[in-house]
Amino acid sequence: MKPTARTARTARAALTALPLAALALAGLAACAPGTSDNSARSDDRSGTLRVWLFQEVSNGPKRQVVDKAVAAFKQAHNGADVQVEYIPVDTRAQKIKAAFNDPSSAPDLIEYGNTDTAGYVKDGGLADVSAEFAAWPEAKDTDPTAKQSVTVGGKVYGAPLFVGVRALYYRTDVLKDLGLAVPKTQDELIATAKKIHQAKPDLYGLAVGGAYTYGALPFLWANGGELATENGGKYTSAIDSEASRKGIAAYTSLFGDANCPAAKCAQMGGNATVTAFANGKAAMMIGGDFNHAAVEAGTVKGKYAVVPLPGLAPGSVAPAFAGGNNIGVLKSSSHRTLAVGLMERLAGKATQRELFDAMGFLPTYTDVRADVAKKQPFVEPFVRTLASGAKSVPVSPGWGRIDSSLVLPTMFQEIVSGKKDVAKASADAAKKMNDVFGAAG
């Protein structure tokens, strides 16, 4: 999926925020609160369905597509109404966990990130829709990787909504003005970012964020690092390996006066970097196919291009996070049949085509994705990135807690603030991760 984070305004804010993050981490080793049996006691075929979807950087186009799908659903289901609420991505963990624990106030359907699947299933929040998914004609064309994102223990817990992958957006006019070539290696990328900022101090060379985990991971993976290793279903953190530390050092080298000052960038997340680029405040960014609409709506329209994020060797592609979002029915829904029908409408081929046209979200259906790639050239770098070997996060119930507890952002912020060096910060992060992996089982 595509996480966001708050934006800090000063270096002091970046430093003082760390104790607060530490407080959030204090309970990591403890097992997550168990949910009571929240299975629905009825399956009403009328009434109001409540839906929680994620708020996007530019949400208007998404809302229009959703409204159209909801209107078609209501027309086909007399007596059914739908209420859609758009929730912030960065507070999703608390809000959705509370819904699992309080079925009376919970929605019927939720949008959730593919990194959340295992944790939500362990919490008992998502309904098993394996039978309905198998009987759904459109599901046969689902990309196997996308289907895996809703599958835990061989059972299906939702429908893939879109797949997401990130690449390098860059200002064509800025590079031309400065006589700079498009970077072909990671070292060239870092050097180019610093040359741009030196020549144009009002621009970030490459917008980076201390809380932008999924923008940082390609640097870690390109250098041979890993988040964790798996053995017999058990995960152990690898964030403090020598290779991982090389990647962390490469990413954090982009913070500071030479490119993206820590006072402004230490707590920036993905959405903040997109906003900076779209508003003409950055010459490059690591952005997703799903950010295309926001960039097109900004001041840089017509002045940018996209290429795969370069790896270490010339012509190589840095492994990107294979993200994406899903739609799932809550186990507590008292409108299961209607909710599954709305899930299929929202995640169906027609809606995914329209979400691509409106937002640039890559469809999860192989046939639909092939069609849109032929129509829209901007898709090509993202498809090529996927084909080059995108990676994911550990398929552990603990990952959602590691992510929402800001273990990696805290590590990056400690490094760029000067509080800890790479070795100490990564070792501390590894311990926190292993505490969670151990508790998750």
Beta strands, then each sheet from edge to edge (+ up, - down):
strand 1: 47-54
strand 2: 80-87
strand 3: 109-113
strand 4: 151-152
strand 5: 155-156
strand 6: 159-164
strand 7: 166-171
strand 8: 228-231
strand 9: 234-237
strand 10: 284-288
strand 11: 304-307
strand 12: 323-329
sheet 1: 2+ 1+ 3+ 12- 6+
sheet 2: 4+ 5-
sheet 3: 10+ 7- 11+
sheet 4: 8+ 9-
end
